Amino acid sequence: MQGYCVKCRTKRNMADTEKVTMKNGRAAMKGKCETCGTGMYKILGNK
């Protein structure tokens, strides 16, 4: 799974991903940047 890392300022692969539900009910993938270890989120579609 890829997401945008705000620290690296580019798209990176996420490690240790898990599917979570945010407070507003939307699904998201939570993980860490493989390069720098910063926490990352990728909001998924409603499907």
PQR file with spaces between the fields and no chain letter, atoms N, CA, C, O and H, PARSE charges and radii, in Angstrom:
ATOM       1  N    MET     1       0.848   -1.175    0.000 -0.4000 1.5000
ATOM       2  CA   MET     1       0.000    0.000    0.000 -0.0000 2.0000
ATOM       3  C    MET     1       0.888    1.230    0.000  0.5500 1.7000
ATOM       4  O    MET     1       1.841    1.317    0.774 -0.5500 1.4000
ATOM       5  N    GLN     2       0.576    2.175   -0.865 -0.4000 1.5000
ATOM       6  CA   GLN     2       1.322    3.424   -0.928 -0.0000 2.0000
ATOM       7  C    GLN     2       0.502    4.568   -0.362  0.5500 1.7000
ATOM       8  O    GLN     2      -0.726    4.566   -0.447 -0.5500 1.4000
ATOM       9  H    GLN     2      -0.199    2.105   -1.493  0.4000 1.0000
ATOM      10  N    GLY     3       1.178    5.530    0.207 -0.4000 1.5000
ATOM      11  CA   GLY     3       0.551    6.735    0.730 -0.0000 2.0000
ATOM      12  C    GLY     3       1.535    7.878    0.628  0.5500 1.7000
ATOM      13  O    GLY     3       2.695    7.679    0.269 -0.5500 1.4000
ATOM      14  H    GLY     3       2.176    5.532    0.276  0.4000 1.0000
ATOM      15  N    TYR     4       1.069    9.089    0.947 -0.4000 1.5000
ATOM      16  CA   TYR     4       1.915   10.273    0.876 -0.0000 2.0000
ATOM      17  C    TYR     4       2.557   10.524    2.231  0.5500 1.7000
ATOM      18  O    TYR     4       1.857   10.662    3.235 -0.5500 1.4000
ATOM      19  H    TYR     4       0.126    9.251    1.239  0.4000 1.0000
ATOM      20  N    CYS     5       3.873   10.583    2.267 -0.4000 1.5000
ATOM      21  CA   CYS     5       4.603   10.880    3.495 -0.0000 2.0000
ATOM      22  C    CYS     5       4.871   12.386    3.539  0.5500 1.7000
ATOM      23  O    CYS     5       5.523   12.932    2.649 -0.5500 1.4000
ATOM      24  H    CYS     5       4.442   10.470    1.452  0.4000 1.0000
ATOM      25  N    VAL     6       4.365   13.052    4.579 -0.4000 1.5000
ATOM      26  CA   VAL     6       4.540   14.505    4.675 -0.0000 2.0000
ATOM      27  C    VAL     6       5.970   14.882    5.053  0.5500 1.7000
ATOM      28  O    VAL     6       6.404   16.001    4.778 -0.5500 1.4000
ATOM      29  H    VAL     6       3.835   12.609    5.302  0.4000 1.0000
ATOM      30  N    LYS     7       6.698   13.974    5.674 -0.4000 1.5000
ATOM      31  CA   LYS     7       8.082   14.272    6.036 -0.0000 2.0000
ATOM      32  C    LYS     7       9.014   14.122    4.824  0.5500 1.7000
ATOM      33  O    LYS     7       9.879   14.968    4.598 -0.5500 1.4000
ATOM      34  H    LYS     7       6.345   13.066    5.898  0.4000 1.0000
ATOM      35  N    CYS     8       8.840   13.059    4.056 -0.4000 1.5000
ATOM      36  CA   CYS     8       9.654   12.833    2.854 -0.0000 2.0000
ATOM      37  C    CYS     8       9.151   13.659    1.667  0.5500 1.7000
ATOM      38  O    CYS     8       9.886   13.872    0.703 -0.5500 1.4000
ATOM      39  H    CYS     8       8.137   12.371    4.240  0.4000 1.0000
ATOM      40  N    ARG     9       7.894   14.124    1.737 -0.4000 1.5000
ATOM      41  CA   ARG     9       7.244   14.904    0.681 -0.0000 2.0000
ATOM      42  C    ARG     9       7.154   14.155   -0.642  0.5500 1.7000
ATOM      43  O    ARG     9       7.340   14.739   -1.709 -0.5500 1.4000
ATOM      44  H    ARG     9       7.297   13.951    2.520  0.4000 1.0000
ATOM      45  N    THR    10       6.868   12.854   -0.564 -0.4000 1.5000
ATOM      46  CA   THR    10       6.694   12.028   -1.746 -0.0000 2.0000
ATOM      47  C    THR    10       5.863   10.807   -1.391  0.5500 1.7000
ATOM      48  O    THR    10       5.619   10.540   -0.214 -0.5500 1.4000
ATOM      49  H    THR    10       6.718   12.380    0.304  0.4000 1.0000
ATOM      50  N    LYS    11       5.424   10.057   -2.409 -0.4000 1.5000
ATOM      51  CA   LYS    11       4.687    8.825   -2.154 -0.0000 2.0000
ATOM      52  C    LYS    11       5.672    7.741   -1.747  0.5500 1.7000
ATOM      53  O    LYS    11       6.713    7.557   -2.377 -0.5500 1.4000
ATOM      54  H    LYS    11       5.623   10.274   -3.365  0.4000 1.0000
ATOM      55  N    ARG    12       5.327    7.029   -0.687 -0.4000 1.5000
ATOM      56  CA   ARG    12       6.178    5.958   -0.176 -0.0000 2.0000
ATOM      57  C    ARG    12       5.312    4.750    0.170  0.5500 1.7000
ATOM      58  O    ARG    12       4.100    4.872    0.348 -0.5500 1.4000
ATOM      59  H    ARG    12       4.481    7.178   -0.175  0.4000 1.0000
ATOM      60  N    ASN    13       5.942    3.593    0.261 -0.4000 1.5000
ATOM      61  CA   ASN    13       5.244    2.398    0.714 -0.0000 2.0000
ATOM      62  C    ASN    13       5.047    2.472    2.216  0.5500 1.7000
ATOM      63  O    ASN    13       5.885    3.010    2.939 -0.5500 1.4000
ATOM      64  H    ASN    13       6.926    3.494    0.115  0.4000 1.0000
ATOM      65  N    MET    14       3.916    1.920    2.684 -0.4000 1.5000
ATOM      66  CA   MET    14       3.622    1.902    4.111 -0.0000 2.0000
ATOM      67  C    MET    14       3.939    0.527    4.679  0.5500 1.7000
ATOM      68  O    MET    14       3.628   -0.494    4.066 -0.5500 1.4000
ATOM      69  H    MET    14       3.235    1.482    2.097  0.4000 1.0000
ATOM      70  N    ALA    15       4.555    0.507    5.842 -0.4000 1.5000
ATOM      71  CA   ALA    15       4.845   -0.728    6.566 -0.0000 2.0000
ATOM      72  C    ALA    15       3.896   -0.830    7.752  0.5500 1.7000
ATOM      73  O    ALA    15       3.364    0.181    8.210 -0.5500 1.4000
ATOM      74  H    ALA    15       4.808    1.336    6.340  0.4000 1.0000
ATOM      75  N    ASP    16       3.684   -2.035    8.247 -0.4000 1.5000
ATOM      76  CA   ASP    16       2.826   -2.293    9.415 -0.0000 2.0000
ATOM      77  C    ASP    16       1.428   -1.707    9.219  0.5500 1.7000
ATOM      78  O    ASP    16       0.906   -1.022   10.099 -0.5500 1.4000
ATOM      79  H    ASP    16       4.117   -2.856    7.875  0.4000 1.0000
ATOM      80  N    THR    17       0.828   -1.981    8.061 -0.4000 1.5000
ATOM      81  CA   THR    17      -0.485   -1.407    7.763 -0.0000 2.0000
ATOM      82  C    THR    17      -1.596   -2.148    8.491  0.5500 1.7000
ATOM      83  O    THR    17      -1.518   -3.354    8.725 -0.5500 1.4000
ATOM      84  H    THR    17       1.252   -2.537    7.347  0.4000 1.0000
ATOM      85  N    GLU    18      -2.626   -1.397    8.842 -0.4000 1.5000
ATOM      86  CA   GLU    18      -3.833   -1.977    9.412 -0.0000 2.0000
ATOM      87  C    GLU    18      -5.021   -1.126    8.986  0.5500 1.7000
ATOM      88  O    GLU    18      -4.916    0.095    8.874 -0.5500 1.4000
ATOM      89  H    GLU    18      -2.689   -0.418    8.652  0.4000 1.0000
ATOM      90  N    LYS    19      -6.157   -1.787    8.749 -0.4000 1.5000
ATOM      91  CA   LYS    19      -7.364   -1.070    8.346 -0.0000 2.0000
ATOM      92  C    LYS    19      -8.062   -0.553    9.592  0.5500 1.7000
ATOM      93  O    LYS    19      -8.308   -1.313   10.529 -0.5500 1.4000
ATOM      94  H    LYS    19      -6.243   -2.779    8.840  0.4000 1.0000
ATOM      95  N    VAL    20      -8.384    0.739    9.608 -0.4000 1.5000
ATOM      96  CA   VAL    20      -9.037    1.377   10.748 -0.0000 2.0000
ATOM      97  C    VAL    20     -10.262    2.138   10.257  0.5500 1.7000
ATOM      98  O    VAL    20     -10.383    2.440    9.070 -0.5500 1.4000
ATOM      99  H    VAL    20      -8.184    1.356    8.847  0.4000 1.0000
ATOM     100  N    THR    21     -11.166    2.443   11.178 -0.4000 1.5000
ATOM     101  CA   THR    21     -12.320    3.273   10.884 -0.0000 2.0000
ATOM     102  C    THR    21     -12.145    4.591   11.639  0.5500 1.7000
ATOM     103  O    THR    21     -11.957    4.600   12.856 -0.5500 1.4000
ATOM     104  H    THR    21     -11.068    2.197   12.142  0.4000 1.0000
ATOM     105  N    MET    22     -12.210    5.696   10.906 -0.4000 1.5000
ATOM     106  CA   MET    22     -12.031    7.003   11.525 -0.0000 2.0000
ATOM     107  C    MET    22     -13.312    7.418   12.252  0.5500 1.7000
ATOM     108  O    MET    22     -14.343    6.759   12.123 -0.5500 1.4000
ATOM     109  H    MET    22     -12.363    5.689    9.918  0.4000 1.0000
ATOM     110  N    LYS    23     -13.245    8.503   13.009 -0.4000 1.5000
ATOM     111  CA   LYS    23     -14.385    8.968   13.801 -0.0000 2.0000
ATOM     112  C    LYS    23     -15.617    9.261   12.950  0.5500 1.7000
ATOM     113  O    LYS    23     -16.746    9.078   13.406 -0.5500 1.4000
ATOM     114  H    LYS    23     -12.407    9.039   13.114  0.4000 1.0000
ATOM     115  N    ASN    24     -15.408    9.712   11.723 -0.4000 1.5000
ATOM     116  CA   ASN    24     -16.535   10.042   10.862 -0.0000 2.0000
ATOM     117  C    ASN    24     -17.091    8.825   10.121  0.5500 1.7000
ATOM     118  O    ASN    24     -18.004    8.971    9.308 -0.5500 1.4000
ATOM     119  H    ASN    24     -14.491    9.860   11.352  0.4000 1.0000
ATOM     120  N    GLY    25     -16.561    7.634   10.384 -0.4000 1.5000
ATOM     121  CA   GLY    25     -17.070    6.406    9.790 -0.0000 2.0000
ATOM     122  C    GLY    25     -16.368    5.977    8.518  0.5500 1.7000
ATOM     123  O    GLY    25     -16.668    4.904    7.995 -0.5500 1.4000
ATOM     124  H    GLY    25     -15.820    7.515   11.045  0.4000 1.0000
ATOM     125  N    ARG    26     -15.455    6.764    8.006 -0.4000 1.5000
ATOM     126  CA   ARG    26     -14.741    6.402    6.779 -0.0000 2.0000
ATOM     127  C    ARG    26     -13.637    5.400    7.079  0.5500 1.7000
ATOM     128  O    ARG    26     -13.052    5.411    8.162 -0.5500 1.4000
ATOM     129  H    ARG    26     -15.211    7.635    8.431  0.4000 1.0000
ATOM     130  N    ALA    27     -13.360    4.536    6.116 -0.4000 1.5000
ATOM     131  CA   ALA    27     -12.303    3.541    6.252 -0.0000 2.0000
ATOM     132  C    ALA    27     -10.967    4.150    5.837  0.5500 1.7000
ATOM     133  O    ALA    27     -10.909    4.974    4.924 -0.5500 1.4000
ATOM     134  H    ALA    27     -13.835    4.527    5.236  0.4000 1.0000
ATOM     135  N    ALA    28      -9.898    3.742    6.511 -0.4000 1.5000
ATOM     136  CA   ALA    28      -8.566    4.247    6.191 -0.0000 2.0000
ATOM     137  C    ALA    28      -7.535    3.159    6.494  0.5500 1.7000
ATOM     138  O    ALA    28      -7.786    2.242    7.276 -0.5500 1.4000
ATOM     139  H    ALA    28      -9.945    3.073    7.252  0.4000 1.0000
ATOM     140  N    MET    29      -6.381    3.283    5.860 -0.4000 1.5000
ATOM     141  CA   MET    29      -5.253    2.406    6.161 -0.0000 2.0000
ATOM     142  C    MET    29      -4.248    3.225    6.957  0.5500 1.7000
ATOM     143  O    MET    29      -3.901    4.344    6.581 -0.5500 1.4000
ATOM     144  H    MET    29      -6.177    4.028    5.225  0.4000 1.0000
ATOM     145  N    LYS    30      -3.792    2.656    8.049 -0.4000 1.5000
ATOM     146  CA   LYS    30      -2.835    3.319    8.931 -0.0000 2.0000
ATOM     147  C    LYS    30      -1.531    2.532    8.875  0.5500 1.7000
ATOM     148  O    LYS    30      -1.539    1.303    8.928 -0.5500 1.4000
ATOM     149  H    LYS    30      -4.074    1.746    8.354  0.4000 1.0000
ATOM     150  N    GLY    31      -0.418    3.240    8.769 -0.4000 1.5000
ATOM     151  CA   GLY    31       0.872    2.571    8.715 -0.0000 2.0000
ATOM     152  C    GLY    31       2.003    3.547    8.976  0.5500 1.7000
ATOM     153  O    GLY    31       1.793    4.679    9.411 -0.5500 1.4000
ATOM     154  H    GLY    31      -0.412    4.240    8.726  0.4000 1.0000
ATOM     155  N    LYS    32       3.210    3.071    8.697 -0.4000 1.5000
ATOM     156  CA   LYS    32       4.409    3.890    8.880 -0.0000 2.0000
ATOM     157  C    LYS    32       5.198    3.918    7.587  0.5500 1.7000
ATOM     158  O    LYS    32       5.200    2.954    6.821 -0.5500 1.4000
ATOM     159  H    LYS    32       3.380    2.151    8.344  0.4000 1.0000
ATOM     160  N    CYS    33       5.873    5.045    7.354 -0.4000 1.5000
ATOM     161  CA   CYS    33       6.743    5.184    6.187 -0.0000 2.0000
ATOM     162  C    CYS    33       7.919    4.212    6.328  0.5500 1.7000
ATOM     163  O    CYS    33       8.556    4.147    7.379 -0.5500 1.4000
ATOM     164  H    CYS    33       5.872    5.828    7.976  0.4000 1.0000
ATOM     165  N    GLU    34       8.197    3.461    5.266 -0.4000 1.5000
ATOM     166  CA   GLU    34       9.316    2.510    5.319 -0.0000 2.0000
ATOM     167  C    GLU    34      10.665    3.210    5.411  0.5500 1.7000
ATOM     168  O    GLU    34      11.621    2.634    5.929 -0.5500 1.4000
ATOM     169  H    GLU    34       7.679    3.514    4.412  0.4000 1.0000
ATOM     170  N    THR    35      10.758    4.442    4.918 -0.4000 1.5000
ATOM     171  CA   THR    35      12.033    5.160    4.888 -0.0000 2.0000
ATOM     172  C    THR    35      12.333    5.878    6.197  0.5500 1.7000
ATOM     173  O    THR    35      13.412    5.709    6.765 -0.5500 1.4000
ATOM     174  H    THR    35       9.981    4.910    4.497  0.4000 1.0000
ATOM     175  N    CYS    36      11.368    6.693    6.689 -0.4000 1.5000
ATOM     176  CA   CYS    36      11.662    7.534    7.851 -0.0000 2.0000
ATOM     177  C    CYS    36      10.877    7.143    9.103  0.5500 1.7000
ATOM     178  O    CYS    36      11.207    7.610   10.193 -0.5500 1.4000
ATOM     179  H    CYS    36      10.492    6.831    6.228  0.4000 1.0000
ATOM     180  N    GLY    37       9.851    6.303    8.982 -0.4000 1.5000
ATOM     181  CA   GLY    37       9.104    5.845   10.150 -0.0000 2.0000
ATOM     182  C    GLY    37       7.971    6.757   10.592  0.5500 1.7000
ATOM     183  O    GLY    37       7.368    6.517   11.638 -0.5500 1.4000
ATOM     184  H    GLY    37       9.582    5.923    8.096  0.4000 1.0000
ATOM     185  N    THR    38       7.668    7.799    9.821 -0.4000 1.5000
ATOM     186  CA   THR    38       6.584    8.719   10.156 -0.0000 2.0000
ATOM     187  C    THR    38       5.236    8.018    9.979  0.5500 1.7000
ATOM     188  O    THR    38       5.065    7.225    9.053 -0.5500 1.4000
ATOM     189  H    THR    38       8.158    7.993    8.972  0.4000 1.0000
ATOM     190  N    GLY    39       4.283    8.309   10.861 -0.4000 1.5000
ATOM     191  CA   GLY    39       2.947    7.746   10.739 -0.0000 2.0000
ATOM     192  C    GLY    39       2.248    8.271    9.507  0.5500 1.7000
ATOM     193  O    GLY    39       2.348    9.456    9.188 -0.5500 1.4000
ATOM     194  H    GLY    39       4.422    8.954   11.612  0.4000 1.0000
ATOM     195  N    MET    40       1.526    7.380    8.796 -0.4000 1.5000
ATOM     196  CA   MET    40       0.859    7.743    7.558 -0.0000 2.0000
ATOM     197  C    MET    40      -0.573    7.217    7.566  0.5500 1.7000
ATOM     198  O    MET    40      -0.858    6.190    8.182 -0.5500 1.4000
ATOM     199  H    MET    40       1.445    6.417    9.055  0.4000 1.0000
ATOM     200  N    TYR    41      -1.468    7.919    6.885 -0.4000 1.5000
ATOM     201  CA   TYR    41      -2.842    7.491    6.690 -0.0000 2.0000
ATOM     202  C    TYR    41      -3.177    7.579    5.219  0.5500 1.7000
ATOM     203  O    TYR    41      -2.706    8.481    4.525 -0.5500 1.4000
ATOM     204  H    TYR    41      -1.236    8.753    6.385  0.4000 1.0000
ATOM     205  N    LYS    42      -3.991    6.645    4.732 -0.4000 1.5000
ATOM     206  CA   LYS    42      -4.543    6.719    3.394 -0.0000 2.0000
ATOM     207  C    LYS    42      -6.035    6.462    3.523  0.5500 1.7000
ATOM     208  O    LYS    42      -6.455    5.386    3.950 -0.5500 1.4000
ATOM     209  H    LYS    42      -4.374    5.912    5.296  0.4000 1.0000
ATOM     210  N    ILE    43      -6.834    7.459    3.152 -0.4000 1.5000
ATOM     211  CA   ILE    43      -8.282    7.328    3.231 -0.0000 2.0000
ATOM     212  C    ILE    43      -8.763    6.483    2.067  0.5500 1.7000
ATOM     213  O    ILE    43      -8.418    6.751    0.916 -0.5500 1.4000
ATOM     214  H    ILE    43      -6.493    8.333    2.805  0.4000 1.0000
ATOM     215  N    LEU    44      -9.565    5.455    2.362 -0.4000 1.5000
ATOM     216  CA   LEU    44     -10.062    4.538    1.349 -0.0000 2.0000
ATOM     217  C    LEU    44     -11.435    4.983    0.857  0.5500 1.7000
ATOM     218  O    LEU    44     -12.072    5.843    1.465 -0.5500 1.4000
ATOM     219  H    LEU    44      -9.845    5.237    3.297  0.4000 1.0000
ATOM     220  N    GLY    45     -11.883    4.396   -0.239 -0.4000 1.5000
ATOM     221  CA   GLY    45     -13.189    4.711   -0.793 -0.0000 2.0000
ATOM     222  C    GLY    45     -14.326    4.205    0.079  0.5500 1.7000
ATOM     223  O    GLY    45     -14.105    3.480    1.048 -0.5500 1.4000
ATOM     224  H    GLY    45     -11.365    3.697   -0.733  0.4000 1.0000
ATOM     225  N    ASN    46     -15.539    4.594   -0.275 -0.4000 1.5000
ATOM     226  CA   ASN    46     -16.714    4.209    0.506 -0.0000 2.0000
ATOM     227  C    ASN    46     -17.195    2.788    0.220  0.5500 1.7000
ATOM     228  O    ASN    46     -18.101    2.310    0.903 -0.5500 1.4000
ATOM     229  H    ASN    46     -15.718    5.183   -1.063  0.4000 1.0000
ATOM     230  N    LYS    47     -16.629    2.105   -0.751 -0.4000 1.5000
ATOM     231  CA   LYS    47     -17.082    0.773   -1.151 -0.0000 2.0000
ATOM     232  C    LYS    47     -16.756   -0.280   -0.145  0.5500 1.7000
ATOM     233  O    LYS    47     -17.078   -1.450   -0.349 -0.5500 1.4000
ATOM     234  H    LYS    47     -15.892    2.493   -1.305  0.4000 1.0000
